[in-house]
Amino acid sequence: MADTAAYWMLADTEVPLSWEPSQLERFETFLKHALLFNQKLMISDTQAVNCVNLRRLMQKGSGFHELLHRDIFEIAIRGKDNTNEQISLIDLRDQFAARGVNRFQSDDFLRNDDLTTLQSSSSTRVYHVETLGTLYTEAVQALITRNDIQTALSPAHFELFNALLTQEVAQQGRLTREFMQNTLGARLKSIHASDVWAQHRDLIMRISDAPYVTAIPQVMTASPIYSPQHQASFDFVYGVSSAQVEPLLNEDNQPQSYEISTGLNLSGYELGLRQLNADDIFDLRNSVSFKEYILASQSSVSSAAQLDGIYEKLAAYQEAIDKRIVERYAGLKVSRVDKSANRWRLNASRRLCADTGELMFGLAVDVLAAPIAFGSFFVNEVREYKRDKQKRLLDKHRQQLAGLASRAGSNGKIEVERHTRPTLDTVYKSV
């Protein structure tokens, strides 16, 4: 299976989930959900340093760091001086502290222990700031010349903006967000074109923000996972509107999106996922149903039949997650995810053997073997009864937990949609 990372933008400092103290537990729950439904998660070095709730959970020392194991969690870290030697998170934090770039209101931002653990326990991949700068410049230039953007600008205004951007690239070698959002307006004012800036400022801000938001997943070739707050930027870069991805099927009967998480499963509720610990996450990820779902969902969807196959794998995996949630909630003995399925197959073979009066190796059972066959049938009937009893017990606790979860209303739901375009964007609509 390909070791493909998904870029988890819910750790972005612009998303309240990442920094509001009241959302600390919720942040951990959403991270668990993403780990359950993706091969590997990635965040940036900036997020690792500045995501307040991530660092709060690390500093609590309650075993949260076990979720950030290098096999399933990765940090994109900038290289030193355009080399492949990665900067330390502590050094990056010191740079941010010197510039006053942080959301912390306490000395916890200056702690080193959590950053050391985070960098050592997670896997890391180097990126270069210069590459991001080049990508940003090219993306802005591509957007400003796109037909729909030119239509929104008059020919004279387009020529003016394009000339100023070209001049900046010639002088500085690249465009920056600072230039687009501040310097550009100042230059227009200096040539008595303040009215042009006032008229098109919102559009220029969109042109500036969208490539910035989408840069890391493009450079790291990672499928983006984001909130509705980010979606406008991605749709703007892709040249689509959110309304264009709402229907399940487009006019050519091709799927455009599908739901990963809904209220039909306990894993679609925060209360349900709070029952799971790190061991549960790893056990579920090692299951056959997880691997089959990941394999089916790691490519763009081009037909309704392919989508049906994904839903089939997803349903089997959701069932395994729900069973583990109920076991944890009810304090029942936890069995390995695939063990019961294997036992069912073995018992089915045994019942077939007993009921037909044939030995496992295809030999006929003679009269002397009849009592053995009858005994085997009786044993299997007892086992079947115990399984039914266990199922009724699980169903009872599932119903209880589902009732508790539903009382939280929409605030407790985790609603997730995946777009079927090649980038496989995932939107957490309930953030």
C-alpha positions in Angstrom: 0.0 0.0 0.0 1.4 3.4 -0.9 2.6 5.5 2.0 0.5 8.5 1.0 0.1 11.4 3.4 -2.9 13.7 3.7 -2.3 17.3 4.7 -4.4 18.0 7.9 -5.3 21.6 7.8 -7.5 21.5 10.9 -4.3 22.3 12.8 -4.1 25.6 10.9 -3.9 28.6 13.3 -6.8 30.3 11.5 -9.2 27.5 12.5 -10.7 28.0 16.1 -10.5 24.2 16.6 -6.7 24.5 16.7 -6.5 27.1 19.4 -9.6 27.7 21.5 -9.2 26.2 25.0 -12.8 25.0 25.0 -12.1 22.9 21.9 -9.1 21.0 23.3 -10.9 17.6 23.6 -12.7 18.2 20.3 -9.4 18.8 18.6 -8.1 15.4 19.8 -11.3 13.7 18.6 -11.1 15.1 15.1 -7.4 14.0 15.0 -8.4 10.5 15.9 -11.1 10.5 13.2 -8.6 11.6 10.5 -6.1 9.0 11.6 -8.8 6.3 11.3 -9.6 7.2 7.7 -6.3 8.2 6.1 -3.1 6.2 5.5 -1.0 8.9 7.0 -1.5 12.5 8.3 0.9 15.5 7.7 1.1 18.9 9.2 3.5 21.7 8.6 6.3 22.8 10.9 4.5 26.1 11.4 1.4 24.2 12.6 3.5 22.0 14.8 4.9 25.1 16.6 1.9 27.4 16.6 -1.1 25.0 16.9 -2.0 25.7 20.5 -4.3 22.7 21.1 -1.7 20.3 19.6 0.9 21.6 22.0 -1.4 21.7 25.0 -2.2 18.0 24.5 1.5 17.2 24.1 2.3 19.1 27.3 -0.5 17.4 29.3 1.5 14.1 29.1 -1.5 11.9 29.0 -0.2 9.6 26.2 -1.5 11.8 23.4 2.0 11.6 21.7 1.3 7.9 21.0 -1.1 9.0 18.3 1.7 10.9 16.5 3.8 7.9 15.7 6.1 8.1 12.7 4.2 5.3 10.9 1.0 7.4 10.7 2.0 11.0 11.4 4.4 13.3 9.5 5.7 16.8 9.7 6.8 18.9 6.7 9.9 20.7 7.9 11.7 23.5 6.0 15.4 22.8 5.1 18.2 25.0 6.4 19.6 27.4 3.8 17.9 25.5 0.9 19.6 22.2 1.9 18.0 18.9 2.9 19.1 19.4 6.5 15.9 20.1 8.4 15.5 23.0 10.9 14.6 22.0 14.5 11.1 22.9 15.7 12.7 24.6 18.7 14.8 26.9 16.4 11.7 27.7 14.3 9.8 28.5 17.5 12.6 30.9 18.6 12.4 32.6 15.2 8.6 33.0 15.6 9.0 34.2 19.2 11.4 36.9 18.1 8.9 38.1 15.5 5.9 37.8 17.8 4.3 35.2 15.6 2.3 33.0 18.0 -1.2 32.5 19.5 0.0 31.5 23.0 -0.7 33.8 25.9 1.6 32.0 28.3 5.2 30.7 28.7 4.0 27.3 27.3 4.9 28.6 23.8 8.6 28.6 25.0 8.6 25.1 26.3 10.9 22.7 24.5 9.9 19.2 25.8 6.8 18.9 23.7 8.5 20.1 20.5 11.4 17.7 21.1 9.0 14.7 21.5 6.9 15.8 18.5 9.9 16.0 16.2 11.5 12.7 17.4 8.3 10.6 17.5 6.9 11.7 14.1 8.4 11.2 10.7 9.6 14.3 8.9 9.9 15.4 5.3 11.9 18.4 4.1 10.6 21.2 2.0 12.2 24.4 0.8 10.8 27.8 1.4 12.2 28.9 -2.0 10.1 26.2 -3.7 7.0 27.5 -1.9 7.9 31.1 -3.0 8.2 30.0 -6.7 4.9 28.0 -6.5 3.1 31.0 -4.9 4.4 33.4 -7.6 3.4 31.1 -10.4 0.0 30.5 -8.9 -0.7 34.2 -8.5 0.4 35.0 -12.0 -1.8 32.1 -13.4 -4.8 33.4 -11.4 -4.5 37.0 -12.5 -4.5 36.0 -16.2 -7.3 33.4 -15.8 -10.3 34.3 -18.0 -12.8 34.7 -15.2 -10.4 37.0 -13.3 -9.8 39.1 -16.4 -13.5 39.3 -16.9 -13.9 40.7 -13.4 -11.3 43.4 -14.2 -11.5 46.0 -16.9 -8.8 45.7 -19.6 -7.1 48.8 -18.3 -7.1 47.6 -14.7 -5.9 44.1 -15.7 -2.9 45.7 -17.5 -2.1 47.8 -14.5 -2.2 44.9 -12.0 -0.2 42.7 -14.4 2.4 45.3 -14.9 3.0 45.9 -11.2 3.2 42.1 -10.5 5.7 41.7 -13.4 7.8 44.6 -12.1 7.9 43.0 -8.6 9.0 39.7 -9.9 11.7 41.4 -12.0 13.0 43.3 -8.9 12.6 40.8 -6.1 12.5 37.4 -8.0 9.1 36.4 -6.6 5.8 37.6 -5.2 4.9 37.4 -1.6 1.6 37.5 0.4 2.9 40.7 2.1 3.3 42.4 -1.3 -0.1 41.3 -2.6 -2.0 42.4 0.5 -0.2 45.5 1.5 2.6 46.8 -0.8 0.5 46.5 -3.9 -2.2 48.8 -2.5 0.4 51.3 -1.4 2.0 51.4 -4.9 -1.4 52.0 -6.5 -2.0 54.8 -4.0 1.4 56.3 -4.9 0.4 56.5 -8.6 -3.0 58.0 -7.7 -4.9 54.8 -8.4 -6.5 54.3 -4.9 -9.9 53.9 -6.5 -8.6 50.8 -8.5 -7.4 49.2 -5.2 -10.7 50.0 -3.5 -12.7 48.5 -6.3 -10.7 45.2 -6.6 -9.2 44.8 -3.2 -11.4 41.8 -2.2 -10.6 40.0 -5.4 -6.9 40.6 -5.0 -7.1 39.3 -1.4 -8.6 36.1 -2.8 -5.9 35.8 -5.4 -3.4 36.4 -2.6 -4.8 34.0 0.0 -5.7 31.0 -2.2 -2.2 30.1 -3.4 -0.9 30.6 0.1 -3.4 28.2 1.7 -3.0 25.5 -1.0 0.8 25.7 -1.4 2.1 23.1 1.1 -0.2 20.2 -0.1 0.9 20.9 -3.6 4.6 21.0 -2.8 4.4 17.9 -0.7 2.0 16.1 -3.1 -0.4 15.5 -0.2 -4.2 15.3 -0.5 -5.6 18.2 1.5 -7.9 17.8 4.5 -9.5 21.1 5.3 -12.4 23.0 6.9 -15.1 25.0 5.2 -13.0 28.0 6.1 -10.3 26.8 3.6 -12.7 25.5 1.0 -13.2 28.8 -0.8 -9.5 29.1 -1.4 -9.2 25.6 -2.9 -12.3 26.0 -5.0 -11.0 29.3 -6.2 -7.6 27.8 -7.3 -9.4 24.9 -8.9 -11.7 27.3 -10.7 -14.9 25.7 -9.3 -17.6 26.9 -6.9 -18.8 24.9 -3.9 -22.2 24.5 -5.6 -20.5 22.5 -8.4 -19.5 19.7 -6.0 -22.8 19.4 -4.0 -24.6 16.8 -6.2 -23.4 13.2 -5.7 -23.4 12.7 -9.5 -22.7 15.3 -12.2 -24.5 15.6 -15.5 -22.3 12.9 -17.0 -23.4 10.5 -14.2 -19.9 10.7 -12.7 -19.5 10.9 -8.8 -18.3 14.3 -7.5 -18.2 13.6 -3.8 -19.2 11.0 -1.1 -19.7 11.1 2.6 -17.0 9.4 4.8 -18.7 10.2 8.1 -22.4 10.7 8.9 -24.7 10.2 11.8 -25.4 6.6 10.8 -22.3 5.3 12.6 -20.9 5.9 16.1 -17.6 7.0 14.6 -19.6 10.0 13.2 -20.0 11.3 16.7 -17.4 12.9 19.0 -18.8 11.0 22.0 -18.2 7.7 20.1 -14.6 8.5 19.1 -13.7 9.7 22.7 -14.1 6.0 23.7 -11.1 5.0 21.7 -7.5 5.1 22.8 -4.2 5.0 20.9 -4.1 1.1 21.0 -7.6 1.0 19.4 -6.6 3.4 16.6 -3.6 1.2 15.7 -5.6 -2.0 16.0 -8.3 -0.7 13.7 -5.7 0.6 11.2 -4.1 -2.9 11.1 -7.4 -4.5 10.2 -8.2 -6.0 6.8 -11.3 -3.7 6.5 -9.1 -0.6 6.9 -6.6 -1.7 4.3 -9.3 -2.6 1.9 -11.0 0.8 2.4 -7.8 2.8 2.0 -6.9 0.8 -1.2 -10.3 1.5 -2.7 -10.3 5.2 -1.7 -6.8 6.3 -2.8 -7.7 7.1 -6.4 -10.2 9.5 -8.0 -13.6 8.1 -8.7 -14.9 7.9 -12.3 -18.0 5.8 -12.1 -21.0 5.0 -9.9 -19.9 1.4 -9.8 -16.5 2.4 -8.4 -18.2 4.5 -5.8 -20.4 1.6 -4.8 -17.2 -0.4 -4.2 -15.9 2.3 -1.9 -19.1 2.5 0.1 -19.0 -1.3 0.5 -15.5 -1.2 2.0 -16.3 1.8 4.1 -19.4 0.1 5.6 -17.4 -2.9 6.6 -14.7 -0.7 8.2 -17.3 1.5 10.0 -18.8 -1.6 11.5 -15.5 -2.7 12.9 -15.0 0.8 14.4 -18.5 0.9 15.9 -17.9 -2.5 17.5 -14.7 -1.3 19.2 -16.4 1.9 20.4 -19.2 -0.1 22.0 -16.8 -2.5 23.6 -14.9 0.4 25.2 -18.1 2.2 26.2 -19.6 -0.8 27.9 -16.3 -2.0 29.5 -16.5 -5.3 27.6 -13.6 -7.5 26.7 -12.0 -6.2 23.6 -11.1 -8.7 20.8 -8.8 -8.1 17.9 -10.7 -6.6 15.0 -10.3 -9.4 12.5 -10.3 -12.3 15.0 -14.1 -12.7 15.1 -14.4 -12.8 11.3 -11.8 -15.5 11.1 -13.5 -17.5 13.8 -16.8 -17.2 12.0 -15.3 -18.6 8.9 -13.7 -21.5 10.8 -17.0 -22.3 12.6 -18.9 -22.1 9.4 -16.6 -24.8 7.9 -17.0 -26.9 11.0 -20.8 -26.6 10.9 -20.8 -27.6 7.2 -18.6 -30.6 8.1 -20.9 -31.7 10.9 -24.2 -31.1 9.1 -23.3 -33.0 6.0 -21.7 -35.8 7.8 -18.4 -35.4 6.0 -14.9 -35.2 7.4 -12.7 -32.1 6.7 -10.6 -34.1 4.3 -13.6 -35.2 2.3 -13.8 -38.7 3.7 -17.3 -40.2 4.4 -18.3 -40.5 8.0 -19.2 -44.0 9.0 -21.8 -45.0 11.5 -19.2 -45.0 14.4 -18.5 -41.3 13.7 -22.1 -40.2 14.0 -22.0 -39.5 17.7 -18.9 -37.3 17.1 -20.7 -35.4 14.3 -23.7 -34.9 16.6 -21.5 -33.7 19.4 -19.8 -31.2 17.1 -23.2 -30.0 16.0 -24.2 -29.5 19.7 -21.0 -27.6 20.5 -21.5 -25.3 17.5 -25.1 -24.6 18.5 -23.9 -23.5 22.0 -21.3 -21.3 20.3 -23.9 -19.8 18.0 -26.1 -19.0 21.0 -23.2 -17.3 22.8 -22.5 -15.2 19.7 -26.2 -14.2 19.5 -26.1 -13.3 23.1 -23.0 -11.2 22.6 -24.5 -9.5 19.6 -27.7 -8.6 21.6 -25.5 -7.2 24.4 -23.5 -5.1 21.9 -26.7 -3.9 20.2 -28.1 -2.8 23.6 -25.0 -0.7 24.5 -24.8 0.6 20.9 -28.4 1.9 21.2 -27.6 3.5 24.6 -24.5 5.3 23.3 -26.2 6.4 20.1 -29.0 7.9 22.2 -26.5 9.9 24.3 -24.6 11.0 21.2 -27.7 12.2 19.4 -28.6 14.4 22.3 -25.6 16.6 21.5 -27.3 17.5 18.3 -25.3 18.8 15.4 -22.6 20.1 17.7 -21.4 16.6 18.5 -21.4 15.3 14.9 -18.4 14.8 12.7 -19.5 15.3 9.1 -16.9 14.6 6.5 -17.1 14.7 2.7 -14.5 13.6 0.1 -14.4 15.1 -3.3 -13.6 12.7 -6.1 -11.3 15.0 -8.1 -7.7 13.8 -8.5 -6.5 15.8 -5.5 -9.0 13.8 -3.3 -9.8 16.8 -1.1 -11.5 16.0 2.2 -13.8 18.6 3.9 -14.7 18.4 7.5 -18.0 20.2 7.2 -18.7 20.2 11.0 -15.6 22.2 12.0 
